[in-house]
Amino acid sequence: MAKGHLRLVSPRSVIGTVPPRRRPNAELRTREYLTEAEVERLIKAAKANRHGHRDATMILLAFRHGLRAVELVDLRWDQVDLGRNACLHVRRVKNGIATTHPLSGDEMRALRALVRESTFVFTSERSAPFTRAGFAKMIARAGVEAGFKFGVHPHMLRHACGFALANSGHDTRALQAYLGHKNIQHTVRYTELSPTRFKDFWR
């Protein structure tokens, strides 16, 4: 005998096994890189922080060496050579190619001024290794202080490095080695948008 008072109801929650698709970066951000002038503004803003020298040095190294956030915060003193032929031994993630970069004078001075409290180059107030989240928050705050009208995130510094070197006329293969790209297709994006790409065509 059917019970007339029973009725079908729609489920209040949907249990799914497929997570929602992440929106493309182009929809989430209006910019994916910074210009050299904008990096300078970011460094200047970071210098006003409580730990301004450390923060500004982090931004400088991330930009000059195209470091990902994880590569920067995992940087250890045994990767830094401040001797006669000063250099930085870069360990890449994502199966990237490890490489050695020369250090410029301003980078050497900045690194020498840091207090060595750990095997890690960049540490927190508690002498613990700096975290990716902490670096991202610092970059975002510096972007606001610098007056940017768009959100700033750490990977913009790596892209800024690629575009700056491509604009300086460095060839794609050299740029690939510098950034540690295993696949050259990841490097081509920088040279394709470089205004110097066609500069000698009519000479």
C-alpha positions in Angstrom: 0.0 0.0 0.0 1.5 3.4 -1.1 2.0 6.1 1.5 0.6 9.3 0.2 2.5 11.6 2.6 5.9 10.6 1.2 7.4 12.7 -1.6 10.7 13.1 -3.4 13.0 15.9 -2.3 16.1 17.3 -4.0 19.4 16.6 -2.3 20.7 19.6 -0.3 24.3 18.9 -1.2 26.1 17.4 -4.2 28.8 14.9 -3.6 31.2 15.0 -6.5 34.6 13.4 -7.2 35.8 16.0 -9.7 37.0 19.3 -8.1 35.9 22.6 -9.8 38.2 23.6 -12.6 40.6 26.4 -11.9 40.0 29.6 -13.8 42.8 30.5 -16.3 45.4 33.0 -15.0 44.3 35.5 -17.7 40.9 35.7 -15.9 42.3 35.8 -12.4 45.1 38.4 -13.1 45.4 41.3 -15.4 49.2 41.1 -15.4 51.7 38.1 -15.3 55.0 40.0 -15.1 56.6 43.3 -14.0 58.8 45.6 -15.9 62.3 46.4 -14.5 61.1 49.8 -13.4 58.2 48.2 -11.5 60.6 45.8 -9.8 62.6 48.8 -8.6 59.4 50.3 -7.2 58.6 47.0 -5.4 62.1 46.9 -3.9 61.9 50.5 -2.7 58.5 49.7 -1.1 59.9 46.6 0.6 62.8 48.5 2.1 60.3 50.4 4.2 59.3 47.1 6.0 60.4 46.2 9.5 62.9 43.8 7.9 63.4 45.9 4.8 66.9 44.8 3.9 66.0 41.1 4.0 62.7 41.7 2.0 64.4 43.9 -0.6 67.2 41.3 -1.0 64.7 38.5 -1.6 63.0 40.5 -4.3 66.3 41.4 -5.9 67.6 37.8 -6.1 64.2 36.4 -7.3 64.2 38.9 -10.1 67.9 38.8 -11.1 68.0 35.0 -11.1 64.5 34.1 -12.2 63.8 32.2 -9.0 60.5 30.6 -8.2 59.2 31.2 -4.7 60.2 27.7 -3.5 63.7 28.1 -5.0 64.2 31.4 -3.2 62.9 30.4 0.3 64.9 27.1 0.1 68.1 29.0 -0.8 71.0 28.0 1.5 74.3 29.6 2.3 76.2 26.7 0.7 74.7 27.8 -2.6 76.2 31.3 -2.2 79.9 32.0 -3.1 80.9 35.5 -2.2 84.6 34.9 -3.1 86.6 36.4 -6.0 84.3 34.8 -8.6 81.1 35.4 -6.7 78.3 33.2 -7.9 75.0 31.6 -7.0 74.4 27.8 -7.4 70.8 27.7 -8.4 68.8 24.5 -7.8 65.7 24.3 -9.9 62.5 22.6 -9.1 60.0 21.0 -11.6 62.9 18.9 -13.1 64.6 22.1 -14.1 68.2 22.3 -15.0 70.6 23.4 -12.2 72.9 26.2 -13.1 75.5 28.7 -11.8 74.9 32.4 -12.1 77.3 35.2 -11.4 76.5 37.6 -8.6 76.7 41.3 -9.3 78.1 43.9 -6.9 74.8 45.1 -5.4 73.7 41.5 -4.8 77.0 40.7 -3.1 76.7 43.7 -0.8 73.1 42.8 0.0 73.9 39.2 0.9 76.9 40.2 3.0 74.7 42.5 5.0 72.3 39.7 6.0 72.7 38.1 9.5 73.6 34.5 9.2 71.4 32.8 11.8 70.7 29.5 9.9 71.8 27.4 7.0 69.0 29.1 5.1 69.7 32.5 3.6 66.3 34.0 4.3 64.8 33.4 7.8 61.9 34.7 9.8 62.0 36.6 13.1 62.3 33.2 14.9 65.2 32.2 12.7 63.1 29.6 10.9 63.2 29.2 7.1 61.1 31.8 5.3 57.9 30.2 3.8 56.4 30.5 0.3 53.2 31.9 1.9 55.2 34.4 3.9 57.0 35.6 0.8 53.8 35.8 -1.2 52.2 37.9 1.5 55.2 40.2 1.7 55.2 40.7 -2.1 51.4 41.5 -2.1 51.9 44.1 0.7 54.8 45.7 -1.1 52.7 45.9 -4.3 50.0 47.7 -2.4 52.6 50.1 -0.9 54.2 50.6 -4.3 50.8 51.8 -5.6 50.2 49.1 -8.2 46.6 48.9 -9.4 46.9 45.1 -9.9 47.7 42.2 -7.5 51.4 41.3 -7.4 52.6 37.7 -6.8 56.0 36.1 -6.6 56.0 34.4 -10.0 55.8 37.8 -11.6 59.5 38.3 -10.7 60.5 35.2 -12.6 58.6 36.3 -15.6 60.1 39.8 -15.2 63.5 38.3 -15.4 62.7 36.4 -18.6 61.3 39.4 -20.3 64.1 41.7 -19.2 66.8 39.4 -20.5 64.9 38.8 -23.8 64.6 42.5 -24.2 68.3 42.8 -23.7 68.8 40.7 -26.8 69.9 37.4 -25.2 69.2 34.4 -27.4 66.6 31.8 -26.6 69.0 29.0 -25.8 71.0 31.1 -23.4 67.8 32.3 -21.7 66.6 28.7 -21.5 69.8 27.7 -19.6 69.6 30.7 -17.3 66.0 30.0 -16.3 66.6 26.3 -16.1 63.8 25.4 -18.5 63.9 21.7 -19.6 61.5 22.5 -22.4 62.5 25.4 -24.7 58.8 26.1 -25.3 58.6 27.6 -21.9 61.3 30.0 -22.8 59.9 31.1 -26.2 57.2 33.2 -24.7 59.8 35.7 -23.6 61.6 36.1 -26.9 58.3 36.1 -28.9 57.2 39.3 -27.2 60.6 41.0 -27.1 60.7 44.3 -29.1 64.3 43.6 -30.0 63.4 40.4 -31.9 63.3 42.1 -35.3 65.7 45.1 -34.6 68.4 44.1 -37.2 66.1 42.9 -40.0 66.7 46.0 -42.2 70.4 46.5 -41.5 
